[in-house]
Amino acid sequence: MAYVSQKDKAKLAPEIKKVLSKYGMKGSISIRHHSTLVVTLQSGAIDFGEYTHGDGYIQVNVYHIERHYKGKAQKFLTELLAAMKGPGWFDKSDSMTDYFHVKHYCDINVGKYNKPYFLQNTAKKASKKPVQASKNVKVPVKASISDAAEGVARMTAKEQDKFVDDIVTRYPNLADDLLTKIGFSLMEKENV
């Protein structure tokens, strides 16, 4: 009988996170019905657009990754599935006798039915040397968030390009977080 515990999840999580990080992906790990380890991909650098029905949501058939996916998507999903199974995984099933016995089942979801996968561009790695803030953007000491947004809105196109380049180059994690939040916020406003 398939079974996966929270301890099993904790043991498998570091390898799963390594694979996600290697490919620039963000996702969550969960357990469903004590038998299935589930990884839900929320956003990342791999384009799954050709595999969806236009809704940004895929339930990956983990038994046919090599037939349904190609290129970077296939390589990533294959590595992710191997990390999800881990070293102690087994499959002693015999479909001819209707006997199913595996360590645990694995499910991979790209996005959720109510929150689609968000494709991101990969950001450059941040340099380790300290940097100063851009001189083009001057925000008053007692500025509120809306004042900062107003400052960005009043920039010329060239200043905005420089500002974005500075964020992506110097603070890639911030750029990634802002891109995700802006993307989801725009999608929510379109659905209203």
Secondary structure, 3 states (H helix, E strand, C coil): CCCCCHHHHHHHHHHHHHHHHHCCEEEEEEEECCCEEEEEEEEECCCCHHHCCCCCCEEECCCCHHHHCCHHHHHHHHHHHHHHHCCCCCECCEHHHCECCECCEEEEEECECCECCEECCCCCCCCCCCCCCCCCCCCCCCCCHHHHHHHHHCCCHHHHHHHHHHHHHHCHHHHHHHHHHHHHHHHHHHHC
